[in-house]
Amino acid sequence: MAEKKKPVRVCEKGHPQEESWEQCPFCAAEKDDTLAAPEARAKPGDEPSTVSSPSRSVVVVPRKGSDRGLAGWLVALNGEQAGQDFRLLEGKNLIGKAPPSDIVIRDAYVSAKHAVLEFANGRYVLRDEGSKNGTFVNGEQIADSRELAADDLIRVGRTELKFKPL
């Protein structure tokens, strides 16, 4: 008997959605690029600035790595941040328990510099950074690094994350 596929949830623009997502991160990424007028968009290294219009003022704060394109998401499945989406940018994304990590996981069992998820040449590779409690993919501890596939389950500390490539 053929396995019945679960229907895929999509947003109004047709982007595939996880059940835990309250808003479409694909649409949010599109909006981010158009929030400020072209001359007011933040560039890496810029200081925060204020953009004013007749009805409101908006503080535009440059985001670290804003010159890098969006590569995917990690979705927290449990813990204090359950349901939260973390954007993955092209290049290296440091996962740890505090800044300067790109992806900050609030979990006492996560190391300061726990792992790096890198997107380069069309490949997503997760590498443990010598963390105390290890990094796991689909329940298996990775010794050094591992290439990821869509919907892989990553565990850092006690936090499980679902990997969603763009």
C-alpha positions in Angstrom: 0.0 0.0 0.0 1.4 3.4 -1.0 2.2 5.7 1.9 -0.1 8.7 2.0 1.8 12.0 1.9 1.0 14.7 4.4 -0.3 17.8 2.6 2.2 20.6 2.5 1.1 23.9 4.1 1.9 27.0 2.0 1.6 30.7 2.5 -0.5 32.9 0.1 2.5 33.2 -2.2 3.0 29.5 -2.3 6.1 29.1 -0.1 6.2 25.8 1.8 5.6 26.2 5.5 6.4 24.3 8.7 3.4 23.8 11.0 5.1 25.8 13.8 5.6 28.9 11.7 3.3 31.8 12.5 4.5 33.8 9.5 6.3 32.9 6.3 10.0 33.5 6.7 10.4 33.6 2.8 7.9 36.6 2.6 9.6 38.2 5.7 13.0 38.0 3.9 11.4 39.7 0.9 10.0 42.5 3.1 13.3 43.0 4.9 14.9 44.1 1.6 12.2 46.7 1.0 11.6 48.1 4.5 13.8 51.2 4.0 14.2 53.4 1.0 17.2 52.3 -1.2 19.3 55.3 0.0 18.5 54.4 3.7 19.3 50.7 3.6 22.0 49.7 6.0 25.3 48.3 4.8 27.8 46.4 6.8 29.8 48.7 9.0 27.2 51.5 8.9 26.2 53.1 12.1 22.5 53.0 13.1 20.5 55.8 11.4 17.0 57.1 11.5 14.7 57.3 8.5 11.8 59.7 8.8 8.6 59.9 6.9 5.6 62.2 7.6 3.9 59.5 9.7 6.7 57.8 11.5 10.5 57.4 12.2 12.2 54.1 11.8 15.6 53.3 13.2 17.6 51.2 10.7 20.2 49.1 12.4 22.6 47.3 10.2 22.6 43.5 10.7 25.8 41.6 10.9 26.3 39.7 7.7 23.6 41.7 5.8 25.7 41.6 2.7 25.3 37.8 2.7 22.3 36.2 1.1 19.7 34.1 2.9 20.5 30.3 2.7 17.8 28.7 4.9 16.5 28.4 8.5 16.8 26.4 11.7 13.5 26.0 13.6 13.7 25.3 17.3 11.5 22.4 18.2 11.8 22.4 22.0 13.2 24.3 24.9 12.9 28.0 25.8 12.9 29.0 22.1 10.5 26.4 20.7 8.9 27.6 17.5 11.6 30.3 16.9 13.2 30.5 13.4 16.9 31.3 13.0 18.0 32.6 9.6 21.0 31.0 8.0 23.1 33.2 5.8 25.6 32.3 3.0 29.0 31.5 4.5 29.6 30.6 8.1 26.9 30.7 10.8 28.2 30.3 14.4 25.9 28.5 16.8 26.5 29.2 20.5 24.9 30.3 23.7 25.8 34.0 23.5 26.9 36.8 21.1 29.0 37.0 19.0 27.3 33.8 17.8 25.1 34.3 14.7 22.5 31.9 16.2 22.1 32.3 19.9 20.6 29.2 21.7 19.5 29.8 25.2 20.4 26.4 26.7 22.8 25.8 29.6 24.1 22.7 27.8 25.2 24.7 24.7 28.9 25.8 24.5 29.8 29.5 23.8 31.1 28.4 20.4 29.2 25.1 19.9 29.0 24.5 16.1 29.3 26.2 12.7 26.8 25.6 9.9 28.3 26.7 6.6 26.6 27.2 3.3 29.1 27.3 0.4 29.1 25.9 -3.2 25.5 24.7 -2.8 26.3 22.5 0.2 25.3 22.9 3.8 27.9 21.5 6.3 27.6 21.4 10.1 30.8 21.2 12.1 31.2 20.7 15.8 33.6 23.3 17.3 34.8 21.1 20.2 31.7 21.6 22.2 31.5 19.9 25.6 28.2 18.1 25.0 28.6 17.4 21.3 26.5 18.1 18.2 24.1 15.6 16.8 22.3 15.1 13.5 19.3 12.8 13.4 20.4 11.3 16.7 24.0 10.5 15.7 26.9 12.5 17.2 29.1 14.0 14.6 32.8 13.6 15.1 34.0 16.5 13.0 31.5 17.6 10.3 28.5 16.4 8.3 26.7 17.5 5.2 23.0 18.3 5.9 19.9 17.5 4.0 16.4 19.1 4.2 14.5 18.4 7.4 17.6 17.0 9.2 17.2 17.2 13.0 20.2 18.9 14.7 20.7 18.8 18.5 23.0 21.2 20.3 22.8 20.9 24.1 19.3 19.8 24.8 17.8 21.9 22.0 16.5 20.3 18.8 16.5 22.3 15.6 15.0 21.3 12.2 17.1 22.3 9.2 15.3 24.0 6.3 17.4 24.9 3.3 16.2 27.7 1.0 
